[in-house]
Amino acid sequence: MRQHGTSPTFPRLPSRRSASTRPSSARRLGPLLVGVALFSCVAASGAVAAPERTGTAAGSASASASGSGSGSTVRPLGDVVPAPASVRPGGSPYSITSSTRIRVEEDSYEARRVGTYLAGLLRPSTGYDLRITDDDRGRDDHRGRDHDHGRGDDGIRLKLTSGDRDRALGDEGYRLESDRDGVTLTARKPAGLFHGVQTLRQLLPASVERDSRQRGPWKVAGGTITDKPRYAYRGAMLDVSRHFFTVDQVKLYIDQLALYKINTLHLHLSDDQGWRIAIDSWPRLATYGGSTQVGGGPGGYYTKAQYRELVRYASSRHLEVVPEIDMPGHTNAALASYAELNCDGVAPPLYTGTSVGFSSLCATKEITYDFVDDVVRELAALTPGRYLHIGGDEAHSTSHEDYVEFMRRTQAVVAKYGKTVVGWHQLTGAEQVKGAVAQYWGYDATGAAERAQVAEATKAGTKLILSPADRVYLDMKYDRNTDLGQSWAGLVEVDRSYDWDPAAYLADAGVAPGAVLGIEAPLWSETLSTSDNIERMAFPRLPGVAEIGWSPQSARDWDTYKVRLAAQGPRMTALGIDYYPSPVVPWPAG
């Protein structure tokens, strides 16, 4: 997964904006709700906070044929990423105006939370109040009396339904209906409403993402979108171990993932270079093992309160957090923190390089399994999601016999604390517990025997998350001139990252399409130390990965996708995302 090497240097790419206009991390993560005091009663009731927005107040993106800026052009109904499952254009567009209300059913707390989030998205750029009212009643949610001077039933309606007509939408699907009188979003579950909101925001001009008032009009094309995901698991992984990223930096990434309907955040919390989560029963893991990073910087770790806040924030964006403690290899930070975890009882020094495969927990010591039990117990208690990732890759310093025994016992611990085991696909070299998930990171150079081993595991019931390194490892260089990233799996331009089908990817090895749980785009941080670095490597490849996971294969085609992706350029700029302007994408002029 990671190539052996020495510690690299880390040039900071210049911003696509001047230093005077590029927002700092704190600026880009600051609360940007208009009139927050006015709506404090909603926040106090547990409503979802407005997204932590990015961008500057300077100038909106110019309008283009794709409708990327403010102006009279209406963006075509299907011009979004990921591509919807079904698009039926037709009828007049709806215009969001100062009289627009966000309407929810009186007793629908979850719909009201999504409505609060939507209002927080739209208020800064439109300048409109966008009151949240009870559907068809006109009662102002914030003041408890009639303030609706609109048509009475116009506006943006958010509906949760259990009717038979909408059963096919599942847990994350939605229907968006738009005409001159309003926009209605219908879903069976809150996640579906939330994903529908992401489609709605992309149908508006890119300048809607700005955090200061912009010029309209704010039109939504007429017609109907019926949409649901292809795969239940659509993930992105952030390595916070090689370089540590703060809570605010991770929240920023969460908001960027949510725009493209990613529903899982995999946090790589431990490695040779740093341990990033507080464990009460082994406190030196964080205070000592977390004190450095690649290149020798100060490192850092999350307190339990900070980790809970990340889990809460991700949940508010309908992302599930999957924590990873990589074992038995990639453990030098733990071994340096506690000498007794080493077979010889001698703690190695902390490590700040980038080589892999040299460290191993002592699989023959009983204290190792006390350690595993304590770490898994505490981490499982902090994590409400289904999965706990135990790594298992590149354990080159662990004998095969010890690896098999370690994985047998460690999987049992994860199950003991009520979580589903996830491991890198080397887990298939040991016996997997029932329900285990293997994350495949192989690439073109992966041998047939290893691929066959993975296929055999799926025939026994193991599900796969696909993360082929030469397709969706976001830390791979785009081309030979890319300053950041690595190239051990090859050069991965935007078209290569997009143009593959998960259902067919391992078919030649014998993996059936039904064995694929979903896909995930890992972002390893050996060469990444800032949010700008993250953005430059993740964007614009991440939206394509999101589309692979969400959209039906029949809706996917590089030639049409690259045009839709190009239309995302002004939106990413408005959000302050420092994306790589790949030459294979026809970005709008200016």
N, C-alpha and C positions, 0 to 999 in steps of 0.2 A: 504494500500500500504506500509506503514512504521509502524513498531511495536513500541509501547510505550516502553520507557526505559530510562536509565540514560546515561550520556555521557561516551562513552567507551574510552579506551586507544588505541593508534594507533601504534603498532609495525611496523617498516619498515622492510619488508622482505629483506633478503640478496640477492644481485644480483646473477644471475646465472653465472656472471663473477666476477673476483676479482675486488676489489675497484679500482685498478690501471688501469684496462682496461675498466671498465664500463663507457660509455660516459655520461657526464652530460647532463641535458636538453638543455643547450645552445649549447653544442657540437653536440648533435643529431639533432638540428634544424638549424644548420648553413648552409649557402649556399655551395653546394658542386659541382657546375658545373665546369668542366674543361674548361679552356680557356674562362672564362666569358667575359673578355674584348674583345676578338675577335668577340664575338657574341652579343655585346651590341646593335648593330643596330636592331637586332631582338627583344630584350627586349623593346627597345624604341618604337617599332611599336605596342606594346600591346600584344605580344606573351605571352603564358602561361609560367610562370617561371618553372624551373626544380623543382621536388618534394623536399621537405625538408627531406633529407635522414637520416637514422640512421645507426649505426653500428660502428665498429672500423676498423682500417687498419690491425689488426693482423689476419693473416691466413685465408684462405677460408675454408668453410665446406668441409669435405671429401666426395668424390663421393660415392654414394650408388647405389643399384640396381634400385632405383627410379629416378636416374639422378639428385640427389639433389645437387651435387657438380660439380666443373669443371672437365672435363675428357671426354673420348670418348663416354660414354653412352649418348644416346638421350632419353630425357623424353618422354614417350608415349603421343600421341596427346591429349588424354582426361584426363590426370593426372593433373587436375587443380581443384581449388575450387573458385566459385561454379561449379558443374558439368554442362557442356554445354548441350544444348537441343539435338544436333545432332553432332556426330563425325564420320567421314569417313577417317580412316587412309589409307595411300598408297603413294608410290613413295619415292624418295630419299629426305633426309633432306636438308634444306638450312643452310649454314654456314655464319654467320655474320663475315666479315673480314674487314681489313683496307680499302678495296675499296668499302664497302657497302655505299650506299646512302639512305637517306630517301626521297622518291619521293612523291610530291603532285602536284595537278593540279595548273596551273599558277595563276588562279584567286580564289583559294579556301583558303580564310583567315582562316576559322575555321579548315580546315585540317592542315594548316601550324602551327596553335597553338598546335594542338595535336602532330604534328611532333616534335615541339620544346620540348614539354614535354617528348616525347619518347627519343629524343637525350640526354636530361638531365639525364634520367634514366640510359642509357647505356654507356655514355662516361666515367664516372669515373672508372668503373670496367673493361671495355674492352680496354680502352686506345685509342680507335679509334675516328677519327674526326667526322664521321657520318654526313657529310654535308647534308643539306636539299636542294633539287633541284626541279625544275619544272619537272613534270612527262614526261619522254621520251625525254627531251630536253638536260639534262645534265648541265643545267646552275646553277651555284653555287648560292644559295639563299643569301649568306652572302657577296659575292664579285662581283656578277653581271657579271661574265664571265665564260667561259667553263673551268672547272677543273675536269671533270669526266673522269677518266682513266679506269673505269670499263667496263662491257660488253655493256653498253648503256641502258639496260632496266632491269638490275638486281637490287637487293636491297629490301627495305621495302616500299611498295606503300600504301598510304592512300587515299582512294577514297570515296567521298560523291556522292551518286547517287539518282535519283528520278525515276528510271526505274521500270516498272511493275514487273520485276523479283524479286525485292527486297522489294516490298511493305509489305510483311509479316514480315519484320524485325522490323517494327514500329519505335518508337522514340529512343529505347535504344538497339536494336539488331544489330548484326554485322555478317559478314562472314569472316573467316580467311582461306586463301588458301596458302599452302606452298608446294614448290618443290625445286629442286636443283638450280633453277634460281632466287628464291626470295620468299618473303612473301607479299601477298596482303590482306589488311584489307579493307572491303567495308561496308558502313553503310549509312542509310538515313539521320541520324542526327549526329552532333558532339559527343553527349553522347555515341552513339553506337561505334564510332571510339575509344573513350576514354576507354570504357569497353573492346573493342578488344585488346587495348594495355595492359590492365591488364592480359588478357589471354596470350598474347605473352610473357610478362615478366615471367610468371609462367612456360612457356614451356622451358625457358632457365635455366641453372644451378643456384642454389641458390646463388652462389657467385656473380652473376650479381648485387645483391643488395648491395654489399660492396662499400665503397666510396674510395677505392684505387685500383690500377690496379691488376687484377687477371689473372691467366693463363686460356686460353680457352681449347679446341675450344668452340664456341658459336653456337650450332646447334639447329635448330627448326625442329621437326619431320614433314615428308611429309603427306599431306592429307588436308581435309577440315573440318572446324568447322562451323556450322550454329547455331546461338545462339540468344536467346532473353529471357527477364525475364518473369516469371510466374505472378508476382505481380508488379503493377506500383509503390507501396509504399514499400520501403525497408529501414527501419530506424534504427538509434541508438540514444539513448538519453544520454546526459551527464549532471549530476546534478552538477552545479557550485555554488549552493547556500549553501549546507551543508559545503562543503569545496570549496574555490575559486581556480580556475585553470586559469593560465595566457593565454594570446593570443597564445604564442608559444606552450604551452602545448596542447591547443585545436587544433592548426594547426597540431601538431604531430598526434593526434588522427584522424583528418580528413584524413591525408595521409594513415593511417592504415586502415581506413574504405574504402577508395577508392580502395585499392588493391583487396578487395572482393566484389566490385560492389554495395556497399551500396550507396543509392542516397538521403538520407535525414538525416540531423543532427538536432535533437530536443534538444534545450538548455533550461534547467530548470533554469530560471533566477531569481526566487524569492521564498523565503520560510521563515519560522520562523527565521532561523539562519542568513540570509543575503539577501540583495537586490543588484543585480549585474549589473544593466544597468542604465546609467545616464538618468534622465528625467528632462528636463529643467524647466518645470512648477512645479515640486516638487523636488527640488534639494537635500533635506535632505534624500530622499530615498536611494541614493547612498552614500553620504558622511557620513551619520550617520548609516542608516540601513545596509549599506554594510561594516561597519567597524569591523565586527567580523565574526566568523564561529564556527562550532562545536569544542568544546574544548577550545575556547577562543582565538584562533589565530587572526592575524591582518585582515583577510578577504580581501576585495578588490572589485573592480567593473570595468566594461568596460566603457570607455568614448564612446561617439557616434562614434568618429573616429575609435576607436578600434573595436567596434561592426561591423561597415561597413567593416573593413578590414577582420574580420572573415567571413562575408557574401561573400565578394569578393573572398577570398581564397577558401571557400567551393565551390563556383560557378566554379572556375577554375578547380576543381576536380569533377564537375558535381554533387554536393550535394546541395540540397535546405535546407536552414536553417528555422526551425520552432521554433520561440521563445515562451516560456511559461511564463505567469504571473499567478501564482496559486491563485485562489480566490473562494469563500470568506474566506475559511480557509487557513492555512499555510501562514498567513500574519503578524506574530508578528513583523517582521523587519519594515514593513510599519506602523503598529500601534505604534511602539516605536518611529518612526520618526515624526509622526504627531498625536497629541493628538485628534484632531477633527475627526479623522476616527474611534475613539472608541465611543461606545454608551454613556459611562459615561464621556467622554471628558478628560479622564486621560490616559496618555501614559504609557504603561507597560515598564519595563526594557528590554534591549536587551537580547536575549536568545541564549545560547550556548549548550544546551542539545540536546536530540534526541527524546523527546516525540512528539506526534502528536495529532491534534484534539482539541486543547485548545484555538485557536485563531479564530477570525472572524471579518471581516469588519462589520460595522453597516449598515445592509440592509435597515433600516428605515430612514436613514439620506440622504437628498438630496446631501450633499457634497460628499458622497460616490460615487455617479454616476458622479459627476464632476471629481473626481479622476480617475475613470475608463475611462471616455472619454478622459482625458488628456493623460493617460498612453498608452491607445490603439492607440490614434492618433499619438503620437510621435513614438511608436514602429512600427506601420504599415508603417510610412513614411520611416523608416530605413530598412524595410524588403521587398525586391522585390518578395519574394515567395508568394504562394497562401494561406498559412495557418497561423493562430494565435491561440495558445493554451491558454485556460483560466482556466485550472486545474479543480477545482470543486470536488475534492476528499476529503474525511475525514473531511467534514465540520460539525463535531460533535457538535460544539458550535453555530451552526446556526439552527434555527427552520426550519422545513420542509416548512412552509408557506413562511418564509423569503428567503429560498434557491430558491424556485420556482420563486419568484418575482425577486430576484437578477439575476438569470440566464436568465430570460426573457429579462430583460433590458440590461444585459451585452452582450448577443448574438446580440441584435439589434445594439449595439455600434460597435461590430466587423464587422458586415455587412455594417454599415454606412461607414466604412473606407476601404471597398473593399476586405476584407479578409474572408476566409472560417473558420468557427468556428471548433476547435477541443477541446474536453474536455475529462477528464477521464470518465469512463463509468457510474459514478454516475450522469452524465448529463442526462442520460435516465430517471431519476426520476423526471425531469422537462420536460416541452414541448421544443422540439428542433426546431430550425429554419430549413427551407428547405436547404438541402445540408450539414447539420452538420455532423461531424465525431466524433464517440465515441471511445476512446481508452480503450480496455478491459484488465484489469490487474488481473482478478479473477484467482483462482487456485482451486485445488481439493476440498478445504474446502468451496468454495463459494456456497451459498445456491441455491436451485432450483428456488426460487422466484426471486432472483436477476438476475439469468441467463435468466429467462423467461421475465423479464422486458427489458433486453437488446434485446432479440429476437423480442419482440413486436416493439421496436423502429426501428429495421431493416426492419420490414414489412411496416413501414410507410416511409421508404426511407433513414434512417440514415445508413451510412456506418461505418464499423468497422476496426480499426487497432488492431491487436491481439498482446498483450504483457503478456501472462499468466505468473504470477510471479513464478510458480514452474517449468517453462520451460526456459524463456528467461530473467528473471531478473538477470543481470550479477553480481549483488552484493550478490547473495545467495552463501553460502559456497558450495564448491565441496563436502566435507565430514566433519566429526566431527573434524578433525585435522587442517582444514583450519584456518589460523590465522586471515585473513581479512574477512569482509563480515558479513552477518546476516543469520539466519536460520528460520525465522518465517513462510516462505512459504515452508520449507523443504530443504533438501540437493539436489543440482542440479549438478550431474556429467555431463560430456560431452555427454555421450550417451543419457541421459534423455533430455538434452537441444535440441538435434538434432532429436530425434525419435518421431515426431508428425506431423500431417498434418493439416494446417490451415483450409482447406476446410471442414474437418470433425470435427474440435475441438468443436464447439458448435452446431453441427447438432442435437444432442439429445434434445437441448433446442428449436429447430425450426429455427436456423439461416441457411439460404441458402448460398451455396458457393459463389454466386454472390454478397453477402453483404460484403464480406471481401475485403477491399481495399488493405491490405497488413499486414506486421508485423513490429514490432519494438522491439529492445533489450534495455531496460533502464538500466542505471548504476547509482545507487544512491550512494552518497559519504559520508554517515555518518562515515564510517571507512576508507575512502580513501583520502589521502592527497598528493600523489606524482604521477608522470607519471608511475613509476614502479608499484605502487598499482593498477592503472587503467589497465595496461597491464596484471598483474597477474590474475585479475578477468575477464577481457574481453577475453583473449586468453588462451586456444584455443576454447572457446565456440562461440565467435563472428563469425568466419568463417562458422560454422554450421548454425547459424541463417541466415547468408547471403545466404547460399545454399537453405535453406527452402524458402526464398523469391524469389530467382532467378530461380532455377532449376525445371523442371517438376517433379511431384510426381513420375512418372515412372522411373526417372533417379536416385532416391534417395533410398539408402539402407545402413543401418549402417555398415554392414560388409565390403562393398566396400569403403564407405566413410572414415572409420577410417584409412584405408591404405593410401588414398589420403591425409587425414589430417596429418598423420605421416610424409609424404613427405614434408609438410609445415614446419616441425620443423626446419630443417637447414635454410630455408628461413627466418623464424622469428628470428632465432639467428643472421643471417647475417644482419638483419635490426635492431638488438639491442632490440627486443621485449622480455621483461622479462616474458615469458609465463609460465603457470603452466604445468609441465610435467605429465599430468594425467595418472594414471596406466591403464586406459581402452584403451589407444591408443598405438599401437606398434611402438613407436618412433625408428628411426634408431640408431644403436649403435654409441656411441661417439657424 
